[in-house]
Amino acid sequence: MLRGAVGARYAEALYEIAEREKAVDAIEEDLRAVDAVIRENRDLQKILYHPRITPGDKKSLLSDLLSGKVSAVTMEFLKLLVERQREQFLSDIVTYYVNLANKARNITEATVTSAVELTPGEKEQLAGLLNRLTGKKVETSYTLDPSLIGGVVVRIGDRVIDGSIRTRLATLREHLRQIS
C-alpha cells in the first residue's frame, strides 16, 4: 500500500475522532511532539521500527514514555498503529492530520524563498498580500537562496509564484534568443 494512502486513511480516522471529542488542537499538538521525539531519537526509532520487537513491548515502551504527556485518544491511536504495524507511517499521518486541521481552520501554508533576509515589514506586507490572494490565513515559512539574485519565490501547496530576478533574466534571455 502506498505511504500516502495509509497516512491519509489513518489521519482522516483520527481527525474524525478528534472532532467528535473536540480535541483537534490538543491531538495535533500531541502528534507533532511525539513525531519530533521519534525523529530526533535514533534508539527509539530502532526499537519502534524493528520487526522482531513485539507489539506488546512497543506499546509498553510508548506507555512508559508518554503516559500523562499525551491525551488518552493520542495514546490509543499510537497503540493502534503499533498493533497494525503502521508505526513507520506516523510522520505521514501527522502531515495529513495537520493539513485536515488547517483546511478546517481555513489556513494554508506557504514557503517563501528569497535571495536576502526579508525585513519584518516586508514579511508582514507579503503575508497580507498572500492572505488576500488565497482568501485564507497563510502561515509562512521563510528560506534563503542567494542564487535567486533578488525577488521571491512563493510556494502555496502545488502553486508557485516566481518573482525572482533569476527567472526574469532567464525569460529575457529566451525572448532575446527567439528574436535573433
Residue pairs with C-beta under 8 A, 6 or more apart in sequence:
3 89
3 92
4 92
6 86
6 89
6 92
6 93
7 89
7 92
7 93
7 95
7 96
8 96
10 81
10 86
10 89
10 93
10 96
11 92
11 93
11 94
11 95
11 96
11 97
11 99
11 100
12 96
12 100
14 27
14 73
14 77
14 93
14 97
15 24
15 97
15 100
15 101
17 73
17 77
18 24
18 26
18 27
18 28
18 73
21 73
23 71
23 73
24 101
24 104
25 101
26 71
27 71
27 73
27 74
27 77
27 97
28 97
28 98
28 101
30 70
30 71
30 74
31 74
31 90
31 93
31 94
31 97
31 98
32 94
32 98
33 69
33 70
34 66
34 70
34 74
34 78
34 90
35 90
35 91
35 94
37 44
37 65
38 44
38 45
38 48
38 90
39 45
39 91
44 65
47 53
47 58
47 61
48 58
48 61
48 82
48 87
48 88
49 87
49 88
55 82
55 83
55 85
58 82
58 87
59 79
59 82
59 83
62 75
62 78
62 79
62 82
63 75
63 79
66 74
66 75
66 78
67 75
70 78
78 87
78 90
81 87
81 89
81 90
81 93
102 108
102 109
102 139
105 137
106 136
106 137
107 136
107 137
107 138
107 139
108 134
108 136
108 137
108 138
108 139
108 156
108 157
109 138
109 139
109 140
109 141
109 156
109 157
110 130
110 138
110 139
110 140
110 141
110 154
110 155
110 156
111 140
111 141
111 142
111 143
111 154
111 155
112 118
112 126
112 140
112 141
112 142
112 143
112 152
112 153
112 154
113 142
113 143
113 144
113 145
113 148
113 152
113 153
113 154
113 155
114 142
114 143
114 144
114 145
114 148
114 151
114 152
114 153
115 144
115 145
115 146
115 147
115 148
115 149
115 150
115 151
115 164
115 165
116 144
116 146
116 150
117 142
117 144
118 126
118 142
118 152
123 140
123 142
126 140
126 152
126 154
127 138
127 140
130 138
130 140
130 154
130 156
131 137
131 138
134 156
138 156
145 153
147 166
148 164
148 165
148 166
149 164
149 165
149 166
149 169
150 164
150 165
151 163
151 164
151 165
151 166
151 167
151 168
152 163
152 164
153 160
153 161
153 162
153 163
153 164
153 167
154 160
154 161
154 163
155 161
